[in-house]
Amino acid sequence: MATPNKEVMYVVSCSDGTLYTGYTNNLEKRLATHNAGKGAKYTRARLPVSCIYYEEFETKHEAMSAEYHFKRLTRQQKLNYIEERGRTDDSITNER
């Protein structure tokens, strides 16, 4: 699980198989918000979502920059990036 009070860039897999990328300073809370249907408009119609990758940063700026660059990748490049780094957390629950 992500370290509390760290800025995090995260990737979730939506129920339709698409990927959504965002940033937060509280990953558990953000995932719960997404799955409660109160998160990003994109994920509301694609519930439930599950975290497949996250990366921690010291500053919000770094996390936002990582999100921006990640979103510019193709889907296959995103999947390769995640596989190469292998930083997911199976202990994060994504219950609705």
Secondary structure, DSSP 8 states (H G I E B T S, - for coil): ---TT-EEEEEEE-TTS-EEEEEES-HHHHHHHHHTT-S-HHHHTS---EEEEEEEESSHHHHHHHHHHHHTS-HHHHHHHHHHH----TT-----
